[in-house]
Amino acid sequence: MELEHIAALLEPYLDPSAHAGCLGGLSQAQLSKISSYVDVLVRWNAKINLTSIRDPEEIVSRHFGESLFVGRHLFPQASANADVLDIGSGAGFPGLPIKLWATNIKLTLIESNNKKATFLREVIRLLALGNAEVFTGRAEVFPGSGYVVTLRAVERFAAMLPIAVSLLKAGGMISLLIGEDQLRSAEDASPSVRWRAPLPLPNSQRRILLLGTVNQ
């Protein structure tokens, strides 16, 4: 896929002023890595079920666009440093695109499925992403914590949310990509979190980004 086309697909999700770059707020190097990521995802997806979305353009818009939307709201300054945990990473979203956006973060992808974890390590190697690693196991047994925890399209959402909150450092931030109908469930399952107003996702009628800070 041409880099200009990728940039055009991602433009609704990005703030061009946040990066001193050329194409839709992303540099040529970032767009090239996204292109390589899409290629390897399509190839692996033919063998193992990484995503139900098969069309490369939709992969760019839905997976990368939504993830970069999260990245720019978590890290308006793309040079920010933070320990980020991505729970139930699957094919790497939103964690890996956030890492492409904010290259200085320390990223841990938490994925219990061995085949998916192998794929994630391959993407990290292919894209030469430093300070990024994969924890193959369940979030419940992860031995660390992070300043930012992200959660997207995980099973048992209501049960997983308190676990995600427990992995946050004091004053840390949690990021949820959810449907509007899950908003009340998120609020009820996490009384220790101060939620911001939900942000509607571009090109979506019912999906939102919900950011919250843990009470200290």
PELINRA-V81313 format. One record per residue. SS is DSSP state (hx for helix, st for strand, lp for the rest). Layout:
ss
SS
SS
This chain:
ss
lp
lp
hx
hx
hx
hx
hx
hx
hx
hx
hx
hx
hx
lp
lp
hx
hx
hx
lp
lp
lp
lp
st
lp
lp
st
lp
hx
hx
hx
hx
hx
hx
hx
hx
hx
hx
hx
hx
hx
hx
hx
hx
hx
hx
lp
lp
lp
lp
lp
lp
lp
lp
lp
lp
hx
hx
hx
hx
hx
hx
hx
hx
hx
hx
hx
hx
hx
hx
hx
hx
hx
hx
hx
lp
lp
lp
lp
lp
lp
lp
lp
st
st
st
st
st
lp
lp
lp
lp
lp
lp
lp
hx
hx
hx
hx
hx
hx
hx
lp
lp
lp
lp
st
st
st
st
st
st
lp
lp
hx
hx
hx
hx
hx
hx
hx
hx
hx
hx
hx
hx
hx
hx
lp
lp
lp
lp
st
st
st
st
st
lp
lp
hx
hx
hx
lp
lp
lp
lp
st
st
st
st
st
st
st
lp
lp
lp
lp
hx
hx
hx
hx
hx
hx
hx
hx
hx
hx
lp
st
st
st
st
st
st
st
st
st
st
st
st
hx
hx
hx
hx
hx
hx
hx
hx
hx
hx
lp
lp
lp
st
st
st
lp
lp
lp
st
st
lp
lp
lp
lp
lp
lp
st
st
st
st
st
st
st
st
lp
lp
